[in-house]
Amino acid sequence: MRITLVSFDNWGLNEGIATVLKQEGHTVNHIDFNSFVYKYPNPLYKIYNFVLKFFFKKNIKNIYYGKEIINRLKQIGEKQDFILTIKGDFIDKKYLKELKNHTTKSIGFFNDSATRCPKINKVASSFDQGFSFEKDDCKKLNLKFASNWIYKESRNSEQTFDYQVFNISSKDKRLPVISKIVSELKSKGIKYKIMVLDKNHNSTENDIEFFSKKISLNEISKYIEKSKALLDVNREGQLGLTFRIFESIGLEKKLITTNPDIVNYDFYNPNNILVIDEENPVIPVSFFESDYEKLPEEIYKKYTIKGWIENVLAIK
């Protein structure tokens, strides 16, 4: 089959989908519009963009992304069997509809919530079939459910660790929650490494490691390998499971999370996953005293990239 993946792949997590599809014998193109660079032709365009955003709820960058994506599809030339778009809310709706001229079936996947990213509400109907990792959005917007996926696997976990808990995140509204969790870890003598990206260099909490430049996935992976458990702090208004959770499954790491909905998934195991209250986090030392329990193979496979493709594209 001819398949084009269109995605804003700022962390390189979507490329794995293209790789697996190629391994399965499909002809695959990946249009990563994160690599597109838009420059305002002159200062007046900034004012024009402000007017577009404020009065018409449009964005020059979203329009630019759409135009460039259509140009790339024209260069590919052949009509596609599937075009799979991830982060379609970053693309102007006009061009999402135009995708259908280049494919037999246009599919969209959203791994943000419409509460946090309201543009999803406007573009979700632009696809022949839409998917979301947010269960409430599936109900409200007539989408099918699909979680994120395991993007990295290493099922022979180390037994000696430098840290019991590791987390890396950006500075946002979650910081007060992270601070409470750090206080709990410190009070219990639980060794941790908590890193927060702060581009403005204005954070001073001594128990959190702040950094100002983006760290590569390879460097992050080294810290993860040295840690027994990963910490996941979900964003306000979001219950869809983050990649951090699937990272823990693929690398067979224990998980501490503030996301209460995780108990409703078939991979939930209280030995492996500790759900904490973000207002009053309690992390018992005993959680770290047992080893990770492997998941049944049929459950694990559902969350691999191959399992994700079977669910979303309905091809094996």
C-alpha positions in Angstrom: 0.0 0.0 0.0 1.0 3.6 -0.5 0.9 5.4 2.8 1.9 9.0 3.8 2.4 10.0 7.4 1.9 13.7 8.0 3.0 14.8 11.5 4.6 17.5 13.6 7.3 15.2 14.8 9.2 17.5 17.3 10.5 14.6 19.4 11.0 12.0 16.6 8.3 9.7 18.1 6.2 9.4 14.9 9.1 8.3 12.7 8.8 4.8 14.2 5.4 4.4 12.6 6.9 5.1 9.2 9.7 2.6 9.9 7.4 -0.2 10.9 5.2 0.4 7.9 8.2 0.2 5.6 9.3 -3.0 7.3 5.9 -4.5 6.5 6.4 -3.8 2.8 4.4 -0.6 2.3 5.6 2.4 0.3 5.8 5.1 2.9 6.4 8.9 2.9 6.8 10.9 6.1 6.0 14.6 5.8 7.3 16.0 9.1 6.0 19.6 9.1 8.0 20.3 12.3 10.9 20.8 9.9 9.1 23.5 8.0 10.4 27.0 8.8 8.1 30.0 8.3 9.5 33.5 8.3 7.4 36.6 8.2 8.2 38.4 4.9 8.1 41.7 6.8 6.9 43.1 10.2 3.5 43.9 8.8 2.8 40.2 8.5 3.1 39.9 12.3 0.3 42.4 12.6 -1.7 40.6 9.9 -1.2 37.3 11.8 -2.5 38.9 15.0 -5.6 40.1 13.2 -6.1 36.6 11.7 -5.8 35.0 15.1 -7.9 37.5 17.0 -10.8 38.0 14.6 -10.8 34.9 12.4 -9.2 32.3 14.6 -6.7 31.5 11.9 -2.9 31.4 12.0 -0.4 32.1 9.2 1.8 29.2 10.3 -1.1 26.7 10.1 -1.9 28.0 6.6 1.7 27.7 5.6 2.0 24.2 7.0 -1.1 23.2 5.0 0.2 24.7 1.7 3.6 23.0 2.1 2.0 19.6 2.9 -0.1 19.8 -0.2 2.9 20.8 -2.3 4.8 17.7 -1.0 1.9 15.5 -1.8 1.8 16.9 -5.4 5.6 16.1 -5.6 4.9 12.5 -4.5 2.4 12.4 -7.4 0.7 9.1 -6.8 -2.6 8.9 -5.0 -2.2 7.4 -1.5 -4.2 4.5 0.0 -3.9 6.2 3.4 -2.8 9.6 4.6 -2.4 9.5 8.4 -2.2 12.9 10.1 -0.9 13.4 13.6 -1.4 16.9 15.2 -3.9 17.9 12.5 -4.9 20.9 14.7 -1.7 22.5 13.7 -2.9 22.6 10.1 -5.5 25.0 8.6 -8.8 23.2 8.1 -9.0 24.1 4.4 -5.9 22.0 3.7 -6.9 19.1 5.9 -10.0 18.8 3.6 -7.7 19.1 0.6 -5.8 16.0 1.8 -8.7 13.9 0.7 -8.0 14.7 -3.0 -4.7 12.8 -2.6 -5.8 9.6 -0.8 -8.4 6.9 -0.7 -8.8 7.4 3.1 -7.7 10.3 5.3 -7.1 9.4 9.0 -6.4 11.8 11.9 -5.0 11.1 15.3 -5.0 13.5 18.2 -2.8 13.0 21.3 -3.8 16.2 22.9 -7.1 16.9 24.6 -9.6 19.3 23.0 -9.8 21.0 26.4 -6.1 22.0 26.2 -6.1 22.4 22.4 -9.5 23.7 21.3 -8.6 23.8 17.6 -9.2 20.0 17.7 -12.9 20.8 18.0 -12.8 22.6 14.7 -10.8 20.1 12.6 -11.7 16.7 14.0 -14.5 16.3 11.4 -12.0 17.0 8.5 -10.9 13.4 8.2 -12.7 10.3 6.9 -11.9 8.8 10.3 -10.5 10.4 13.4 -8.9 8.9 16.5 -8.1 10.4 19.9 -6.3 9.2 23.0 -8.8 11.2 25.1 -11.9 9.2 25.8 -14.2 12.2 26.4 -13.1 13.7 23.1 -14.1 10.4 21.4 -17.6 10.8 22.8 -18.0 14.5 22.1 -16.4 14.6 18.6 -17.4 11.2 17.2 -13.8 9.8 17.2 -12.5 6.3 17.8 -10.2 5.6 20.7 -6.5 5.0 20.2 -3.8 5.4 22.9 -0.3 6.5 22.3 2.2 3.7 21.6 5.4 2.1 22.8 8.1 3.8 20.8 11.1 2.2 22.5 11.5 -1.4 23.8 14.1 -3.0 26.0 12.6 -5.9 27.9 15.8 -6.9 29.8 15.7 -4.4 32.6 18.8 -3.7 34.7 18.6 -4.7 38.3 20.9 -2.0 39.7 19.8 1.6 39.5 21.3 5.1 40.2 17.8 6.5 40.9 14.5 5.1 42.1 12.5 7.8 40.4 13.1 9.9 37.2 11.1 12.6 35.5 11.8 15.2 32.9 9.3 17.8 31.9 8.8 21.5 30.9 8.1 24.2 33.3 4.3 24.8 33.3 1.3 24.5 35.6 2.5 21.1 36.8 5.5 22.5 38.6 3.7 22.9 42.0 2.6 19.3 41.8 6.1 18.2 41.0 7.4 20.2 43.9 5.0 18.4 46.3 6.1 15.0 44.9 9.8 15.9 45.3 9.1 16.9 48.9 7.5 13.5 49.5 10.4 11.6 47.8 12.9 13.6 49.9 11.1 12.9 53.1 11.1 9.2 52.5 14.8 9.1 51.5 13.9 7.9 48.0 16.6 8.8 45.5 15.4 10.7 42.5 16.4 12.8 39.5 13.7 15.4 38.5 14.6 17.7 35.6 12.5 20.7 34.4 13.1 22.7 31.3 13.0 26.4 32.1 14.0 28.5 29.1 13.8 31.7 31.1 16.3 30.7 33.8 14.2 32.1 36.6 13.6 29.0 38.8 15.4 28.5 42.0 14.1 25.3 43.8 17.1 23.5 45.0 15.6 20.0 44.9 14.7 20.2 41.2 17.3 20.3 38.4 16.4 23.1 36.0 17.9 23.3 32.6 17.5 25.8 29.7 18.3 23.9 26.5 16.5 20.9 25.0 18.0 17.6 25.8 18.2 14.8 23.2 16.2 11.6 23.5 19.4 9.6 23.7 20.5 11.5 26.8 17.1 11.2 28.3 17.2 7.5 27.6 20.4 7.1 29.6 18.7 8.6 32.7 15.7 6.4 32.2 17.9 3.2 32.0 19.5 4.2 35.4 16.1 4.5 37.0 13.8 1.9 38.6 10.6 4.0 38.2 9.4 6.8 36.0 7.2 9.7 37.2 4.2 10.9 35.1 2.4 14.1 36.0 -0.6 14.6 33.7 -1.6 18.0 32.5 -4.7 19.8 33.7 -7.7 18.8 31.5 -6.0 15.7 30.1 -6.6 12.1 31.0 -5.2 10.6 27.8 -2.1 8.6 28.6 1.2 10.2 27.8 4.2 8.7 26.1 5.9 8.5 29.5 3.5 5.7 30.4 4.2 3.7 27.3 7.9 4.3 27.8 7.6 2.6 31.2 5.8 -0.4 29.6 8.3 -0.8 26.7 11.3 -0.5 29.1 9.7 -2.5 31.9 10.0 0.3 34.4 7.7 0.9 37.4 5.5 4.0 37.1 4.3 6.6 39.5 1.4 8.7 38.0 -1.1 11.3 38.9 -3.5 10.1 36.1 -6.4 8.3 37.8 -7.8 6.8 34.5 -4.8 4.5 34.2 -6.6 1.9 36.5 -9.1 1.4 33.7 -6.5 0.0 31.2 -5.9 -3.7 30.8 -2.1 -3.3 31.5 -2.7 -1.8 35.0 -1.0 -3.7 37.7 -0.7 -2.1 41.2 2.7 -3.8 41.6 4.0 -1.9 38.6 1.9 1.3 38.7 1.4 3.6 41.7 -1.4 6.2 41.3 -0.9 9.2 43.6 -3.1 12.2 44.5 -1.5 15.4 43.1 -2.7 17.4 46.1 -1.4 14.9 48.7 1.1 12.5 47.1 2.0 9.5 49.2 4.7 7.3 47.9 5.5 4.2 50.0 9.0 3.0 50.1 7.6 -0.6 49.7 6.6 0.2 46.1 10.3 0.0 45.1 11.0 -3.2 47.0 9.4 -5.5 44.4 10.5 -6.1 40.9 8.5 -5.1 37.7 6.1 -7.9 36.8 6.0 -8.6 33.0 2.8 -8.1 31.1 1.0 -10.9 29.3 2.3 -10.9 25.7 -1.2 -10.4 24.2 -1.7 -7.2 26.2 1.8 -5.9 25.6 1.5 -6.4 21.8 -1.6 -4.2 21.7 0.5 -1.1 22.6 3.4 -1.7 20.3 3.7 0.4 17.1 2.5 -2.6 15.1 -0.5 -3.1 17.4 -1.3 0.7 17.1 -1.1 0.5 13.2 -3.5 -2.5 13.3 -6.0 -0.5 15.3 -5.8 2.8 13.5 -5.2 1.7 9.9 -6.8 -1.7 10.2 -4.0 -3.4 8.3 -1.8 -6.3 9.4 
